[in-house]
Amino acid sequence: MRRLYAQHSDIYTVSELCGLFGKSKQAYYKHDADAYMRRMAMEELAVRYIEEVRRNDHGTGGLKIWSV
């Protein structure tokens, strides 16, 4: 639905698109917030992992970490 809204925001409102899919505006925005929090949690996990790897082996470069 996000892609549909991005393509047609000049024609349809969020409310209209939510109505088409039987969802509330609240559900639409909550999903957006939940997705943002999941992405932030994954980034935090990745940063902690990289910091731990670098702490244990200072010679490990970004390419090697990326391949793991």
N, C-alpha and C positions, 0 to 999 in steps of 0.2 A: 504494500500500500504506500510505503514511503516513496518508492520510485514513481508510482502513479501520481502521487501528489506533487512531486518535484517536476514532473513533465506537464502537469495540467493545473498548477496552482492558480493560474490566471483565469481558469474556467470554474473549477470546483473548490469549495472550502473543505477544510478538514472534517467539519460536521457532516457535509454531504457524502464524502467518501466513507466515513465511518458508518453512516446509515446504510450505504450500499452493502457493506460487509457485515452489518449487524453488530457493530462494535460501538462503544461509547468513546467520546473524545478523551475521557479520563484514561481508558484502557490504551488508547493510542499513545498518549504522552507518558503513561506509566511504562509501557513497553520500551519507549525511547530512553527513559531514565534507567531502566533495568539493564538495557543493552550497554549504556554508557558505563554503569557500575561494573558490569562483567569485563568490559574492555580495560577499565582502570585496574581491576584486580589482576588480570592477566599481565598487564604491563608491570605492575608491582612485583609479581612473581618472577617475571623475566629479569627485572633489574636485580632482585635479590640473588637469583641464581648466578647471574653474570658476576656480581660482586664477590660471591663465594668462590667461584672458579678463579677469578683474578687474584683473590687473596691467597688461595692455595697454590697457584702456579702463575707467577708474575709474567712469564713468557708467553702465556696463551693469548693469541691475538683474536681480533674480532671475527675473522674468517673461520677460524677453528671453532670458536664458540657458536657461530651461526650454523655450522654444519652439524653440531650436536643437537 
